[in-house]
Amino acid sequence: MIQLDFYGTLVAASLVLLLGRGLVTRVGFLRAYNIPEPVAGGLVVALVLLALRSFDVQVRFDTSLQTPLMLAFFATIGLSADFASLKKGGRVVGIFILAVSGLLLVQNAMGIGLASLLGLDPLMGLLTGSVTLAGGHGTGAAWSATFSEKYGLASASELAMASATFGLVLGGLIGGPVARLLIKRVQVPGCVEQAKPRAPKGFEQPNKERSITPFSFIETLALIAVSLLAGNLLNGLLLGSAFELPTFVCVLFVGVVLRNGLSALGLYQVFEREVSVLGNVSLSLFLAIALMSLKLWDLASLALPIFIILAVQTVVMALFAIFVTFRIMGSNYDAAVLSAGHCGFGLGATPTAIANMQAVTQRYGPSQIAFLVVPMVGAFFIDIINVIVIKLFLALPFFVAV
């Protein structure tokens, strides 16, 4: 057993990012299909650890930094959310919420239907639907406890974690290829290349240079720290109430209030370049730690029927992004980037969605609307809608009788 402490894990995560960058730069397939750098590097390390396990060699990481990095990333999303910009994209946000809601319904219906056809408990189908795919590990852990205690579903927690892991991996792998297919269809690359260059904003092109100063950097770091502190306090106040929300949603909400409150009072204008730098660093390190820590042997332990359900769900996600999300969002370049993001959080998590879109915009050009819509919908609205959808399915007589 090799146990890496905090510093060892940080070094490993940094090396994973450098490995991913080297792979994407040198391997044409990864570059052509817009595979995010943290996904490429993280999966290689996870596969190496899987191989070492067969020789009774195990490596464990100190993941204590993972949650703060994730929360810092969502804080920067909140600090990037300008109400004036959100107002401009209001109609697009509404349409995208409809697409997201439609996928949640399709995922649950597909999971339940396939589970019934394969002779499994329909609850397993629901657990391999929006609970763990759109919901991720956190939502999966919460609902698996309910499924075990209230409905008597055996091994619900193990199934939830394995399904969420499967979704995280596939969500980071299919977004790029889906966007590549759609971009070829609308012939956008040539148009983007001829477009007038402009300074990158937000999370669009993380490798572009951004001018920063030590003092402004500290100011932004202070805003992120306040968002983390106040978000955790807010989460504690809401805990156990009807308004209980995940911690990252509370942190994001505080970031939004800080950004727009300080601006409205004329006290401070958030410096977006620092926010994007710190957000991108947090995002990259979070994904690196999450992916290199994946226990791929949990996926190998999935029973064949469950694996079939998850494989079909992946195909459904890709088809939904191509034939529904892309079309209702306008069938243009922005819609293609949105579709890549939808694949990311439709199967995995919002950080995966951002990484998918960055891989696309880094190659083809920026998409302001995608980076405005996806973070807000993926980090806030989807969790609320998902809870409603799950409860609606559980209220069906079909499940009440189980």
N, C-alpha and C positions, 0 to 999 in steps of 0.2 A: 504494500500500500504506500503510495506516494501522496503526501498531503501538502499542498501548496498553501502558504499563508497569504495574507492580504497583499503583500508586496510581490510575492511570486505570481499570484493570480493577475495582478495588474501588469506585470511584465509579460505574462503569457497572452493576455488580451491584446496588448500592444503588438506583439509579434504576430498574432492572428490577423490583425488588420493589415500589417505589412505584407504578410503572406497572401492575403486576399487581393491586395492591390497588385502584387506581382503576378498572381495567377490571371487576374482579369486583363492585365496589360499584355501578357505573353500568350495566353490561350485564346485563340480566335473564337472558339465556340462560346466561351463565357462572355466575351465582349460582344459578340454578335447578338446574343440573346439577352443582353442587359441584366446579367446576374449580379446582384449587389456584392460589393467587396467583402463586407462582414459575413455574408452568407457563404461565399466561396471559401474563405479562409476557415470559418467556423466549422463547416461541414467536413473539410479535410481533416481537421484536428479531431473531430468527433469520430470519424471513420478510423483514424489511427488508434484512438483510445479503445474503440470497439475491437480492433485486431489485437491490441495488447491484452485485452481482457481474456482472450482465448489462451494466453500464456500465464494466466493468473497474476497479471500486473494491472493494478488499478490506480488511477490518478484522480484525486479529489481536489476541487478548487474551493477557495473561500469566496462564497458568493454574497458576502455581506455588502459589497459595493453595488450589487446589481439593482436593488430596489432604489437606493438614492439616485443612481444614474437615470433610471426610468422616470422617477418623479421630477428630476431636474429637466429632463427632456420635455415632459408635459408642462412644466412651469414655463419653459421657453415658448411652447406653443401658445399658452395663454398670453404671455407678454407680447407675442407677435400679432395677436388678434385685435385689430383696430376696428371699432364699431362702424366707422365710415366705410371701410373696405368691405366689411361683412354685409353692410346694407346694399352695396353695389351687387354683391353676389347672392342676395337673398333668394331670388327665384331659382338660381342654380342649386343652392343649398337645399331648397325644398324639393326639387326634382330628384336630387341625389338621395335624399332621405327616403323618397318613395322607392327608388331602386334598391337601397339597402334593406328596407322593410320587406320588399318582395323576395329578396334572397333568403331572409330569415324564415319566411313561410315555406319556401321551396325546400330549404335544407331540412327542416323538421318533417315535412310531409314525405320527402324522399327517404330520410332515415327511418321513419316509422314504417313506411311501405316496404322497404327492403328488409328490415328486421322481421316483419311478419312473413314475407315470402321465404326467408331463410330459416324460419322456425325459431326465431329468437324472441325474447321478451321485448315488446314494443318500446319499453322504457330505455332499452339499450339503443334503439334507433333514435330516440329523442336525445340521448346523451351524446350520440355521435352526429348530432345535427348542430343547431346554432348554439347549444349549451357550451360545447367545447371548441367548435370551429370559429364562429364569430365571437364567442365569449372568451376563449383562451383559457389558460391555466387557472386564473383566479375565479372566474365564473364556474368553470368545471368543478373546482374543488368545493365551492359553496353548494352547488346543486347536487353533487354526488352524495354529500352528506344527507340531504333531504331525501334523495332517492333510496338511500340505504335505510334510513330511520323510519320514514313514513310509508314507503312502498316495498321495503324488504328486498331491494335489488342487491344481489351479492356482488362483491368486488367492484362496486360502482366507482370508488376512488381511483383504483388502479386503471380502470378503463378510461376514466376521464383524463387522467394525466397522460396516458399513452396516446389518446385521440388528439389532445391539445398539442402534444409534441409533434405528431404526424402533420397536423395542420400548420404548425409554425414552420416546419421544414418545407412543405409543399407550397405554402403561401409565398415564401421567398424565392421559390424556383419557377413558378408558372407566370408570375406577373410580367417579367421581362419578355418572354416569348409571346405572350398575349399582346403586349404593347407593340412588339415588332411586327406581328401579323397585321394589326390594325393600322399602324403607321404606313406600312407598305400600301395598304388599301386606299388611303387618302392622299398618298404621295406628298407627305409633309416634309420629309428630310430636306429636299431641295429648297423648299420655301423657307424653312427655318434657317438654312445656311445663308440665304440671301437677305435675311431680315437684318435690320439695323441693330448692331450690338448695343446692349445697355448694361448697366450695373446690375449684378445679381441681387435678388432680394430673398429674405427668409431662408428657406431650406432648399431652394431650387437647384443650385449648383455649388455643392459644398467645397469643391476644390478651387473655386475662384478666390483670388486674393481680396481681402477686406481690410481696409485701414482701421487700426485700433490704437488706443493709447492706454497706458497702465491705469490711469485714473478712471476713464470711462469703463474699462474692463471691470474694475472693482465695483463701480456703481451697478453694473449689470449683475455681477455676482451677488451683490447685496439684495437686489430685487428677487433673484432666484431663491436665495436663502430665506427671505421673508415669505415667499410663496410656499416653500416647503414647510416652514414652521406654522404659518397660519392655516395651510391646507390640512396638515395633520391635526391641528387643534379643532378645525371645523369638522373633520371626519370623526373625531372623538365625541363631539357634541351631538352629531347626527346618528351615532352608533345605536342600533336597536330601535330607532324611530321609523316612522313610515317614509321618511325622507333620506334614509341611509343610502349613501353612495360610495363607490370605491374611492380609496385615498387619492388616486391619480386624478380623478374627476374634480375632487375638492381643490387639489393643488392647481389644476388648470383654471378652475373658476376664480381662484384668488389672483392668479396671474392676469386674467382678463380684467378683473376689477382694478388691479393696480395700474395696468397699462392705461385704461380709459379714464379712471378716476383722477390720476395725476395729470393726465393731459387736459381733462375738462376743467380742472382747477388752475391750470396754467403753471403748475409747480415743476413739472419735469416731462421731457419727451424721451421715450424709450429709444435707445440707439440700436436699431435693428441689426446692424452688422455684428455687434458684440453678441446680441441674443442668438443670432444664427450660428456664430462660431461656437459658442458654448453649447448650444442645442445640438449641433452636429457632432461635437466631441462626445457629449453624453450619449447620444444615439448610437454612435459607432462602438463605443466601449461597452454599452449595454448589450447590443446585439452580439458582439464578440464573446462576451462572458456567457450569455444565454445559449449561444449555439455551440461553443466549445464544451459546455457543461451538459449538453444533451446526452441522455442515456438511451442511445439508439437500440440497446438490447431490449428496452421496453417495447419498442415497435416490433422487434423480432418475436416477442412473446404474444403478440396479438393473434387471436384465433382467426382462421381463414375467413369466416363469415364477416367478422368485424373489419378485417382488412379490405374485403370486397366493398363493404358499405363506404368506408373512407375513400377508397380509390374512386368509386362512383361519384362521391361528393366532390372530389377534386375536379373530375371531368365536368360535372354540373357547374361548378364555380367558373371554370374557364369558358364554358358555353354561355353562361349567364352574362359574364363580362363582355363577351364578343357580340352577342345577339340582343341583349337587353340594355346593359349599362352604357355601352358605346353608342347605341342608337338613340336612346332617350336623352343622352347628354349632348347630342349635337352631331355625332359622326364626324368629328374633326380631331385635330391634334390634341387639344385639351381633353376631349373625351377619351382618347387613347391613353393618356397619362392617368386620368381618373380611373379607367378600367384596370390599369396596373395596380393602382392603389387599392381598388376594391378587392382585387385578388389577395393583396397582402393582409388586410384586416378581415376579409370574408372567411379566410381560412386560418389566419394566424393572429396578428395583433397590429395596432396602429404603428409602432416602430417599424415593423416589417413593411407596412404600406408605404411609409416615408422612404425607406431604403429602396423599395421597388421603383418609386417615382424618381428618386435621385439618379438611379442607374440609367433611367430613360432620358431625363432632362440633361444629364451630364453629356450625353452623346448627341442628342438631337436639338436641344435648345430649351429655354425656360417655359414654364406654364404657370403663370401666376394664379389662375383660377383653381387649378388642381391643388396647389399648396395652400390655398385659402380654404377650400371646401373639405378636403379629406381629413386634415388633422382635427377640425372641429366636429365633423360627423363621426369619424372613427373613434375619437377620444371621449366624446360626450353623449351624443344622441344615440349611438348604436347600443350602448349598455342599457339605457332606459327603455328603448324599443324592444330590445332582446328580452328583458324581464317581462314585459307585457305579453310578448308573443309566447314565451315559454309557459306563462301562467294560463294563457288562453288554451293552449294545447292540453295542459294538465287538467283543465276544467271540463274537457270533453268526457262524455259518459264512458267512452272507450277506456279512459285511464282511471276514472273513478271506480270502475268495476274491477280493475286489475288487483 
